Amino acid sequence: MNTFFFHRDEFNYYYNCSLYDVDFVPVEKRRRIGFGIVYISLFVFLELLYAPVLYVLFTSKKFASSSYRIMLLLGIVDSLEIVVVGLFTGYLAITGTVYCSNQLLSHICGSFGTGLWFMEEYIALLLAFNRCTVMYSSKLANTLFNSNHRVYYWMAGAVGMGLLQSWFVNPTMYNPISGFYLFNPHFGYINYIEYFDGMIDIILQGSLNLAFVAIYVIFGLLLWVQRRSQSGELRRISRSDRNIFLQVFTISVLVVIVGIGLIYMQIGAEKEAYSLVVSVLMPTYLGCPAMIYLTANKTMRSEILTKLKLGHFGAIAPWRSTSHSSHVIDGTVTHKRNPTSTGRTE
């Protein structure tokens, strides 16, 4: 967007549509009606999936911890990006709209989508750091995230980084000929222009992937040393702690996998089958956090059923209600077992 607003000569040179006739590739060959319908269907399904999750995260006091505040922000950004890669991509695919067919729409959607993607990655990275810190030391987590509402400064930083990259990095734009978002808006007509090699994006994406790996490796080593020093042997992490951690870890793994796929996509755009598969997996991935929360987080699932007045469908068996009490500490649901109960803890 920086080039679009403040470097018009550069923009007009590289984004010039006078070099070729859009109809050189007939619109009939540019349309991907089937995939467009899939994109729009995913948009509707995933937004409906996110709606109750975001509502509960925003309104319920049970999810007021720093971890859940970050999850809420991640969900909002994901749901916004689904609008771009689901609804708008579906429209562009069905109509066969390439960049030079509608320059303004393509550029706005591309810049918006690029910024949201990087924003999503920074927020997911922050969530991973938060969760690892909580498991390693609640005191350290309180200092970093809870004292004076510091979690909101972290969240603002993640959002700011995404906005900066959407401003300075060339946007990716959907190209129905390749079936994916590419830096080169002229793909299909002029397949290679050095200016659009996306090297900055590849470096940033690779750095973020390495950051995810580094966080978990460092956390694993610190936790191992901590538990060895406390008891002389590795102590088992509680089931509830492990459950929350695995949810966040799964999201992180998916971010890294998709990030690697996007890097390869920029250097292998001629592989049409790969492009189409990744383009469908992209909105699906964005809905994964909601799917994970709904399937793996019992507290959230129960709260959603209660908010929807469907609590009786998710009723907990009587022996559980008498053998457990639970509370939330910084996003982690912990369970206290009744000594008289013979039931099994969740």
C-alpha positions as CSV (number, residue, x, y, z in Angstrom):
1,M,0.0,0.0,0.0
2,N,3.0,2.3,0.6
3,T,3.8,2.0,-3.1
4,F,0.2,2.5,-4.1
5,F,-0.1,5.8,-2.2
6,F,3.4,7.4,-2.1
7,H,5.3,5.9,-5.0
8,R,2.9,6.3,-7.9
9,D,5.6,6.2,-10.6
10,E,6.9,2.8,-9.4
11,F,3.3,1.6,-8.9
12,N,2.3,2.6,-12.4
13,Y,5.4,1.0,-13.9
14,Y,5.0,-2.4,-12.4
15,Y,1.2,-2.6,-12.0
16,N,0.6,-1.2,-15.5
17,C,-2.2,-3.0,-17.4
18,S,-1.5,-1.5,-20.8
19,L,1.1,-4.2,-21.6
20,Y,-1.4,-6.8,-22.7
21,D,-5.1,-7.5,-23.4
22,V,-6.9,-9.2,-20.5
23,D,-9.0,-11.1,-23.0
24,F,-5.9,-12.8,-24.4
25,V,-6.9,-15.5,-21.9
26,P,-10.7,-15.8,-22.5
27,V,-12.9,-15.3,-19.4
28,E,-14.3,-18.8,-20.0
29,K,-10.8,-20.2,-19.3
30,R,-10.3,-18.0,-16.3
31,R,-13.4,-18.9,-14.4
32,R,-13.3,-21.6,-11.8
33,I,-17.0,-21.8,-10.9
34,G,-16.7,-25.1,-8.9
35,F,-13.9,-23.8,-6.7
36,G,-15.7,-20.5,-6.3
37,I,-18.7,-22.2,-4.9
38,V,-16.4,-24.2,-2.6
39,Y,-14.8,-21.0,-1.3
40,I,-18.1,-19.3,-0.6
41,S,-19.5,-22.4,1.0
42,L,-16.4,-22.6,3.3
43,F,-16.9,-18.9,4.1
44,V,-20.5,-19.4,5.3
45,F,-19.7,-22.6,7.2
46,L,-16.6,-21.3,9.0
47,E,-18.1,-18.0,9.9
48,L,-21.1,-19.8,11.4
49,L,-18.6,-22.0,13.3
50,Y,-16.7,-18.9,14.6
51,A,-19.8,-17.0,15.7
52,P,-20.6,-18.9,18.9
53,V,-16.9,-19.2,19.8
54,L,-16.2,-15.5,19.5
55,Y,-19.5,-14.6,21.3
56,V,-18.5,-16.8,24.3
57,L,-14.9,-15.6,24.4
58,F,-16.1,-12.0,24.4
59,T,-19.0,-12.2,26.9
60,S,-18.1,-15.0,29.4
61,K,-16.1,-14.1,32.5
62,K,-14.7,-17.7,32.4
63,F,-12.5,-16.6,29.5
64,A,-11.1,-13.4,30.9
65,S,-7.5,-14.7,31.2
66,S,-4.7,-13.5,29.0
67,S,-4.6,-16.7,27.0
68,Y,-8.3,-16.4,26.1
69,R,-7.9,-12.7,25.3
70,I,-5.3,-13.7,22.7
71,M,-7.5,-16.5,21.4
72,L,-10.3,-14.0,21.0
73,L,-8.1,-11.7,18.9
74,L,-6.9,-14.6,16.9
75,G,-10.5,-15.6,16.2
76,I,-11.5,-12.1,15.1
77,V,-8.5,-11.9,12.7
78,D,-9.2,-15.3,11.3
79,S,-12.9,-14.6,10.7
80,L,-12.0,-11.4,8.9
81,E,-9.4,-13.2,6.7
82,I,-12.0,-15.8,5.9
83,V,-14.1,-13.0,4.3
84,V,-11.1,-12.4,1.9
85,V,-10.0,-15.9,1.1
86,G,-13.6,-17.3,1.2
87,L,-16.1,-14.8,0.0
88,F,-14.0,-12.5,-2.2
89,T,-11.9,-15.3,-3.6
90,G,-15.1,-17.2,-4.4
91,Y,-16.4,-14.1,-6.3
92,L,-13.2,-13.6,-8.2
93,A,-13.0,-17.3,-9.1
94,I,-16.6,-17.5,-10.4
95,T,-16.3,-14.3,-12.4
96,G,-12.7,-15.1,-13.7
97,T,-11.6,-11.6,-12.5
98,V,-7.8,-11.1,-12.9
99,Y,-5.9,-8.1,-11.6
100,C,-6.3,-6.0,-14.7
101,S,-10.1,-6.7,-14.9
102,N,-10.6,-4.9,-11.6
103,Q,-7.4,-3.3,-10.3
104,L,-8.8,-1.5,-7.3
105,L,-10.8,-4.5,-5.9
106,S,-7.8,-6.9,-6.4
107,H,-5.4,-4.5,-4.8
108,I,-7.6,-3.8,-1.8
109,C,-8.4,-7.5,-1.2
110,G,-4.7,-8.4,-1.7
111,S,-3.4,-5.8,0.7
112,F,-6.1,-6.6,3.3
113,G,-5.5,-10.4,3.0
114,T,-1.7,-10.1,3.2
115,G,-1.9,-7.9,6.3
116,L,-4.4,-10.2,8.0
117,W,-2.3,-13.3,7.3
118,F,0.9,-11.8,8.9
119,M,-1.2,-10.5,11.7
120,E,-2.7,-14.0,12.3
121,E,0.8,-15.4,12.4
122,Y,2.1,-12.9,14.9
123,I,-0.9,-13.5,17.2
124,A,-0.5,-17.2,17.0
125,L,3.2,-16.8,17.9
126,L,2.2,-14.6,20.8
127,L,-0.4,-17.2,21.9
128,A,2.3,-19.9,21.8
129,F,4.7,-17.8,23.9
130,N,1.9,-17.0,26.4
131,R,0.9,-20.6,26.8
132,C,4.5,-21.8,27.2
133,T,5.1,-19.1,29.8
134,V,2.0,-20.0,31.8
135,M,3.0,-23.6,32.0
136,Y,6.6,-22.8,32.9
137,S,6.0,-20.1,35.6
138,S,2.7,-18.6,36.6
139,K,4.6,-15.8,38.4
140,L,6.5,-14.9,35.2
141,A,3.2,-15.2,33.2
142,N,1.5,-12.8,35.5
143,T,4.4,-10.3,35.3
144,L,4.5,-10.4,31.5
145,F,0.8,-10.6,30.6
146,N,-1.5,-9.8,33.6
147,S,0.2,-7.0,35.4
148,N,-1.4,-3.6,34.4
149,H,-3.3,-5.5,31.6
150,R,0.0,-5.9,29.7
151,V,-1.5,-8.6,27.5
152,Y,-3.2,-5.8,25.5
153,Y,0.1,-4.2,24.7
154,W,1.4,-7.5,23.4
155,M,-1.8,-7.9,21.3
156,A,-1.4,-4.3,20.0
157,G,2.1,-5.1,19.0
158,A,1.1,-8.2,17.1
159,V,-1.6,-6.3,15.2
160,G,0.8,-3.4,14.5
161,M,3.4,-5.8,13.0
162,G,0.7,-7.2,10.7
163,L,-0.4,-3.7,9.6
164,L,3.2,-2.6,9.0
165,Q,3.8,-5.6,6.7
166,S,0.6,-5.0,4.8
167,W,1.9,-1.4,4.3
168,F,5.4,-2.1,3.1
169,V,5.2,-5.6,1.6
170,N,3.8,-6.0,-1.9
171,P,0.4,-7.6,-1.6
172,T,-0.5,-11.0,-2.9
173,M,-3.5,-11.0,-5.3
174,Y,-5.8,-13.8,-6.3
175,N,-5.2,-15.1,-9.8
176,P,-7.9,-17.4,-11.2
177,I,-5.5,-18.7,-13.9
178,S,-3.2,-20.1,-11.2
179,G,-5.9,-20.6,-8.7
180,F,-4.1,-18.9,-5.9
181,Y,-2.8,-15.6,-4.4
182,L,0.5,-14.5,-6.0
183,F,2.7,-11.5,-5.8
184,N,2.8,-11.2,-9.5
185,P,-0.6,-9.7,-10.6
186,H,0.2,-10.4,-14.2
187,F,0.6,-14.1,-13.9
188,G,-0.9,-15.9,-16.9
189,Y,0.1,-13.1,-19.2
190,I,3.7,-12.2,-18.0
191,N,4.7,-15.1,-15.7
192,Y,7.9,-13.7,-14.3
193,I,8.9,-10.2,-13.2
194,E,11.8,-9.9,-10.8
195,Y,10.1,-7.1,-8.9
196,F,7.4,-9.6,-7.7
197,D,9.8,-12.4,-6.6
198,G,8.4,-12.1,-3.1
199,M,11.8,-12.6,-1.5
200,I,11.0,-10.3,1.4
201,D,7.8,-12.2,2.2
202,I,9.7,-15.5,2.0
203,I,12.3,-14.3,4.5
204,L,9.6,-13.0,6.8
205,Q,7.6,-16.2,6.6
206,G,10.7,-18.3,7.1
207,S,11.7,-16.3,10.2
208,L,8.2,-16.7,11.7
209,N,8.4,-20.4,11.2
210,L,11.7,-20.6,12.9
211,A,10.4,-18.5,15.7
212,F,7.6,-21.0,16.4
213,V,10.2,-23.8,16.5
214,A,12.5,-21.8,18.8
215,I,9.7,-21.1,21.3
216,Y,8.8,-24.7,21.7
217,V,12.4,-26.0,21.8
218,I,13.4,-23.4,24.5
219,F,10.2,-24.0,26.4
220,G,10.8,-27.8,26.3
221,L,14.3,-27.4,27.6
222,L,13.4,-25.0,30.4
223,L,10.5,-27.2,31.5
224,W,12.6,-30.3,31.5
225,V,15.3,-28.6,33.6
226,Q,12.7,-27.1,36.0
227,R,11.0,-30.4,36.6
228,R,14.2,-32.3,37.0
229,S,15.5,-29.8,39.6
230,Q,12.2,-29.9,41.6
231,S,11.8,-33.6,42.0
232,G,14.9,-35.4,40.6
233,E,12.8,-36.8,37.7
234,L,10.4,-35.5,35.1
235,R,7.0,-35.0,36.6
236,R,3.9,-35.5,34.5
237,I,2.1,-32.4,33.4
238,S,-1.5,-32.4,34.5
239,R,-4.1,-33.5,32.1
240,S,-5.9,-30.1,32.0
241,D,-2.6,-28.3,31.4
242,R,-1.7,-30.7,28.7
243,N,-5.1,-30.2,27.0
244,I,-4.8,-26.5,26.7
245,F,-1.2,-26.7,25.6
246,L,-2.0,-29.2,22.9
247,Q,-4.7,-27.0,21.5
248,V,-2.2,-24.1,21.1
249,F,0.6,-26.4,19.9
250,T,-1.7,-27.8,17.2
251,I,-2.6,-24.3,16.0
252,S,1.2,-23.5,15.9
253,V,2.0,-26.6,13.9
254,L,-0.8,-25.8,11.4
255,V,0.6,-22.2,11.0
256,V,4.1,-23.5,10.2
257,I,2.8,-26.1,7.7
258,V,0.7,-23.5,5.9
259,G,3.5,-21.0,6.0
260,I,5.9,-23.5,4.3
261,G,3.2,-24.3,1.8
262,L,2.8,-20.6,1.0
263,I,6.5,-20.2,0.5
264,Y,6.6,-23.0,-1.9
265,M,3.5,-21.6,-3.7
266,Q,5.3,-18.4,-4.6
267,I,8.2,-20.3,-6.3
268,G,6.0,-23.1,-7.8
269,A,3.0,-21.2,-9.1
270,E,3.0,-23.1,-12.4
271,K,1.9,-26.2,-10.5
272,E,-1.8,-25.8,-11.0
273,A,-3.0,-28.8,-9.0
274,Y,-0.9,-27.8,-6.0
275,S,-2.2,-24.2,-6.2
276,L,-5.8,-25.4,-6.2
277,V,-5.3,-27.7,-3.2
278,V,-3.5,-25.0,-1.2
279,S,-6.2,-22.4,-2.1
280,V,-8.9,-24.6,-0.7
281,L,-6.9,-25.6,2.4
282,M,-6.2,-22.0,3.2
283,P,-9.7,-21.0,4.4
284,T,-10.1,-24.4,6.0
285,Y,-7.0,-23.8,8.0
286,L,-8.3,-20.5,9.2
287,G,-11.3,-22.3,10.6
288,C,-9.2,-24.8,12.5
289,P,-8.8,-22.8,15.7
290,A,-12.6,-22.7,16.0
291,M,-12.8,-26.4,15.3
292,I,-10.1,-27.1,17.9
293,Y,-11.8,-25.0,20.6
294,L,-15.1,-26.7,20.0
295,T,-13.8,-30.3,19.9
296,A,-11.0,-30.1,22.5
297,N,-12.1,-27.4,25.0
298,K,-14.9,-28.8,27.2
299,T,-15.3,-25.6,29.2
300,M,-15.9,-23.6,26.0
301,R,-18.2,-26.2,24.5
302,S,-20.2,-26.3,27.7
303,E,-20.4,-22.5,27.9
304,I,-21.6,-22.3,24.3
305,L,-24.3,-24.8,24.9
306,T,-25.4,-22.8,28.0
307,K,-25.4,-19.5,26.1
308,L,-27.5,-21.1,23.3
309,K,-29.9,-22.5,26.0
310,L,-28.9,-26.1,24.9
311,G,-27.2,-27.0,28.2
312,H,-29.2,-30.2,28.5
313,F,-27.6,-31.6,25.3
314,G,-24.2,-31.3,26.9
315,A,-25.3,-32.3,30.4
316,I,-22.5,-33.8,32.5
317,A,-23.2,-37.1,34.1
318,P,-24.2,-36.9,37.8
319,W,-21.0,-38.7,39.1
320,R,-18.9,-36.0,37.5
321,S,-20.7,-33.1,39.0
322,T,-20.2,-34.6,42.5
323,S,-16.7,-35.7,42.0
324,H,-15.2,-32.6,40.5
325,S,-14.9,-28.9,41.0
326,S,-13.1,-26.8,38.4
327,H,-11.8,-23.4,38.0
328,V,-9.8,-21.4,35.5
329,I,-6.3,-20.1,36.1
330,D,-5.0,-18.0,33.3
331,G,-7.0,-19.9,30.7
332,T,-6.2,-23.4,32.1
333,V,-9.1,-25.4,33.5
334,T,-8.0,-27.3,36.6
335,H,-10.0,-30.0,38.3
336,K,-10.1,-30.9,41.9
337,R,-11.1,-34.4,42.8
338,N,-13.5,-35.2,45.6
339,P,-11.7,-37.7,47.9
340,T,-14.9,-39.8,48.3
341,S,-15.4,-40.2,44.6
342,T,-14.2,-43.2,42.7
343,G,-14.7,-41.5,39.4
344,R,-12.0,-40.6,36.9
345,T,-10.8,-37.1,36.4
346,E,-11.0,-35.5,33.0
